[in-house]
Amino acid sequence: TPGASTPEVVLMFGQSNNCVGKVEYNNFPEWHFADHRASMASYRVSSGGIVLTNTTDLIPVAPYQTFDNQNVGSEVGYAQTLLERGFVDPVFLTYARSGSGLNAGSSPTQGDWSASGTMWTGAVTWVNARITAHTISTPTRLVWYQGEQDALDATDSAAYKTNLLALIVRARAEWNASLKFTLVLPWDQNEDRAYMGTVRQAILEIAYADVLIDVVESKYLRRQDDVHLSAQGQLALGRACAQSDVYPRP
């Protein structure tokens, strides 16, 4: 809330699109985040599982030593929007990995987000450690951007709604009974993921039934390939996600 004494604490979970955009930064002139460097905190786990901590800004975020086109995450656009509208310094905790699935065993080499999966258990341990170490207040929102992996398989996609509802219940039990969610509708420009429609429909049905859940469309965001967002796409995604806090549902 603008002017509130406690910050928005946003968890960002899912696949690699909830981490970074990898092209266009050097050619993207609308970049003025330097003015806000001291006004946010961002903690990230990379796709390789390396803990990245930075308590004041995004420069540098190891292993990238400069603010370049390899580490522009959606939290940057999110923070810009909140700070421009008078919110107190936001905090972002991002735990995401390329190729991770929601269905148990769906992508064993990358981990999954089921109750016993390495992504979920790792996220809980990592987030709670950051909250304790940095005296972070209760998470207020979870941004979920995942589904490309599950859209490759009939079984995984059919179970997506049940699995995502279970994750929402677990997250609220773990961090905040009133935890708000922003669910990003995944997209594949080449449309070669046969079950993307099933995943997207599941997300829409979940959001329709829960007033604390908002949806953001990723279909029209700029991409560097058929699935992954570019730096410009990441900034736009963050700004879109922030609208749920700026203009909450009645």
Salt bridges, closest charged atoms under 4 A:
GLU24 OE2 - ARG222 NE 2.69
GLU75 OE2 - ARG44 NE 3.18
GLU84 OE1 - ARG85 NH1 3.63
GLU84 OE2 - ARG239 NH2 3.07
ASP188 OD2 - ARG193 NH1 3.74
ASP192 OD1 - ARG193 NH1 3.50
GLU205 OE1 - LYS161 NZ 2.92
ASP210 OD2 - ARG172 NH1 2.84
ASP214 OD2 - ARG141 NH1 3.51
GLU217 OE1 - ARG200 NH2 2.72
ASP225 OD2 - HIS228 ND1 3.03
ASP226 OD2 - ARG193 NH1 3.61
ASP245 OD1 - ARG141 NE 3.04
ASP245 OD1 - LYS180 NZ 3.78
